[in-house]
Every structure is written in C-alpha cells, then in structure tokens.
Amino acid sequence: LIYMKEPLQSATNVLFHCREDIMMVGDVEYAILSAHFHCQFAVLSGASLSNAEKECDSLSMEMFRLKQTQSILENASIHHMVLQLIGSDKDPFAIPGITYKDEDEVLDHLESSGNVVFANSIYIHRVVTACFFRRYEYAADMIEKYHSEVGKGSLVLSAVMYAFFEGLVAF
C-alpha cells in the first residue's frame, strides 16, 4: 500500500495546481475534473479527512457556481465517502437544482448514460468505506457489481485498487 500512497500524494499537489492553471486559460470542465481527482487522491492517500471534507464542500460550491451539474454529482460521491468516514450525517446530495435523492440514483444515472469512469469512482468509494468499517461482505458485493457493471472500462489505477480490495475481502 505504501507504494501506492506516495505517488497519489504527489499527484494530489499537481492536480491542485493544475486546476488553477487550467482555470486561467478558461477550460472549466478540465479544471473541475482536475479538482475532482485532487479530492479523490487526497482521501485515498491518507490526507486529513476534516481538510478533505472542507475541500469537497468548497469544490461543490464552485461547481454549482460554474453550473457544472454532472461534476457536482461526481464530487458528491467523494464527499459522501468522507462524511461517512468522519461519522457525519450531512447529505452531500442535497444540492439546489439537483433531482437525485441519493447516491444510488446517481449511480443508476451514470451507468445508464455510459459514464463508467465516475460510476467506477462510486464503486471504489463504496468499497473503501465498507473495508474501513469492516463490512467485507458488502465490499465483496460492490467489487462483484463493479466487475459486472463497469469493470470492462476500467482504468489501470482502478483495476489495481480493486485487485487489492478483492484480496483483502477474500480473507
């Protein structure tokens, strides 16, 4: 796991600064995508959860201001994971103008629209959270669902993470 942590931490800083640079040239969508991965990598590499919660909340507000509706939903998944890990019952899906009531509806939307990258993110967040709370059967179910639903379009990092968690829940 240590071999994965350092590269993710390094990438987190790059993605944070990239976001600012990309916004300066006016590419809102890629700036938001960079910010999304910044938040995700920060959490997965062991950043402070209270800082991650503040960043996720701030990013959601920025996305709302920039009218990046799809991105708000994707960020809400990371935010939801962070909130679960810190024991908060705050609802990151309670966003003005958004009609999804929870993460399941967002996941259904992403899968039906063919957005496997961010559907994959939701599955990863669910697996990480389940393992943290020692809910290994649920984590195994999410891994299986990932393989059947979105695993064919998997990214290399995602495949490595799923292999790690698959091994973890096998015991």
C-alpha positions, 0 to 999 in steps of 0.5 A: 500500500505504501507504494501506492500512497506516495505517488497519489500524494504527489499527484494530489499537489499537481492536480491542485495546481493544475486546476488553477492553471487550467482555470486561467486559460478558461477550460472549466470542465478540465479544471473541475475534473482536475479538482475532482481527482485532487479530492479523490487522491487526497482521501485515498492517500491518507490526507486529513479527512476534516481538510478533505471534507472542507475541500469537497464542500468548497469544490461543490460550491464552485461547481454549482457556481460554474453550473457544472451539474454532472461534476457536482454529482461526481464530487458528491460521491467523494464527499459522501465517502468522507462524511461517512468516514468522519461519522457525519450525517450531512447529505452531500446530495442535497444540492439546489437544482439537483433531482437525485435523492441519493447516491444510488440514483446517481449511480443508476444515472451514470451507468445508464448514460455510459459514464463508467469512469465516475460510476467506477469512482462510486464503486471504489468509494463504496468499497473503501468505506465498507473495508474501513468499517469492516463490512467485507461482505458488502465490499465483496458485493460492490467489487462483484457489481463493479466487475459486472457493471463497469469493470470492462472500462476500467482504468489501470489505477482502478483495476489495481485498487480493486485487485487489492480490495478483492484480496483483502475481502477474500480473507 
